[in-house]
Amino acid sequence: MTGKDETQTDANGLAERTFRAEPGSLYVVATPIGNLRDVTLRALDILRSVDVICAEDTRITATLLARYGVTTRPRPLHEHNEAREVERVRHELAAGRSVAIVSDAGTPAISDPGARVVRAVGRAGHRVVPIPGASAVAVAVSAAGLDAERFVFIGFLPTQAKARRALLREFADLPAALVVYEAPHRVAATLGELAHVLDPRRSVTIARELTKQFETIATLPLADASAWLAADANRGRGEFVLIVDEASARGAGAQTLAADTVRVLSALLEELPPARAARVAAKLTGIPREQLYERALELRRASDG
């Protein structure tokens, strides 16, 4: 059982199930990452029936609760007080109360507070019930069109450059896509770091403001990512999910370029850097830019050698 269910009848006479929170249970409730209509019906059932709602930011959660008529007032549970809240939540569950935890957006305990509470509650023998819903990781990966058959979620990279590069090198050669969260004030530096540490020919999907009014999803070579971001100030705003596709995925099956295409590309490389030469050649020939960029790098290396 994952919550007491009740059967109600809608206006059409059809039976539908609703859920009520059960005593002594902790509910890990996913909430929308932007669009408030992405909340699930089961999440609303639980939020309406639990005794306590712990929220990363009570102001953000209050907006969601008010929108759907949930009257319970949330209390804070964030990175600065989570250690103290653990014991309080355990006492409440032991006393037979039901508790829900939510983050600002998406699923708690995924690069957000909550894991410490979940771990302590589980070890104490209380029931932990996940209430699934939106997750920025799943949303971004589903829209990226990855060639990779698997992905690794890294979350937020370390703030120090040395640690950031060391971590990226650990994952660089894995046969998988890499998924990174990033904030607007660091996204430019992170894209530069990704292109520096990883193969710049790898494809990156930049997903920002997912499910919100200015949602943007763009896929391009890592080498072009910094220029793409800098081309429009609005592109640097919002919350980001960056997905770097598998190293060999995009170019592994590339067809051999015709001799005349190579000549055009070679001529362009005499005046332009590889990324811009590939972009121009793609417009002239209709050949995918990623394939041309890979060949441009080979030509440049041969020329330098």
Stockholm file with secondary structure:
# STOCKHOLM 1.0

chainA/1-305         MTGKDETQTDANGLAERTFRAEPGSLYVVATPIGNLRDVTLRALDILRSVDVICAEDTRITATLLARYGVTTRPRPLHEHNEAREVERVRHELAAGRSVAIVSDAGTPAISDPGARVVRAVGRAGHRVVPIPGASAVAVAVSAAGLDAERFVFIGFLPTQAKARRALLREFADLPAALVVYEAPHRVAATLGELAHVLDPRRSVTIARELTKQFETIATLPLADASAWLAADANRGRGEFVLIVDEASARGAGAQTLAADTVRVLSALLEELPPARAARVAAKLTGIPREQLYERALELRRASDG
#=GR chainA/1-305 SS CCSEEEEEECTTSCEEEEEECCTTEEEEECBCSSCGGGCCHHHHHHHHHCSEEEESSHHHHHHHHHHTTCCCCCEECCTTTHHHHHHHHHHHHHTTCCEEEECSSBSTTSSSTTHHHHHHHHHTTCEEEEECCCCHHHHHHHHHCCSSSCEEEEEECCSSHHHHHHHHHHHTTSSSEEEEEECTTTHHHHHHHHHHHSCTTSEEEEEESTTSTTCEEEEEEHHHHHHHHHTCGGGGCSCEEEEECCTTTTTTTCCCCCHHHHHHHHHHHTTSCHHHHHHHHHHHHCCCHHHHHHHHHHHHHHHHC
#=GC SS_cons         CCSEEEEEECTTSCEEEEEECCTTEEEEECBCSSCGGGCCHHHHHHHHHCSEEEESSHHHHHHHHHHTTCCCCCEECCTTTHHHHHHHHHHHHHTTCCEEEECSSBSTTSSSTTHHHHHHHHHTTCEEEEECCCCHHHHHHHHHCCSSSCEEEEEECCSSHHHHHHHHHHHTTSSSEEEEEECTTTHHHHHHHHHHHSCTTSEEEEEESTTSTTCEEEEEEHHHHHHHHHTCGGGGCSCEEEEECCTTTTTTTCCCCCHHHHHHHHHHHTTSCHHHHHHHHHHHHCCCHHHHHHHHHHHHHHHHC
//
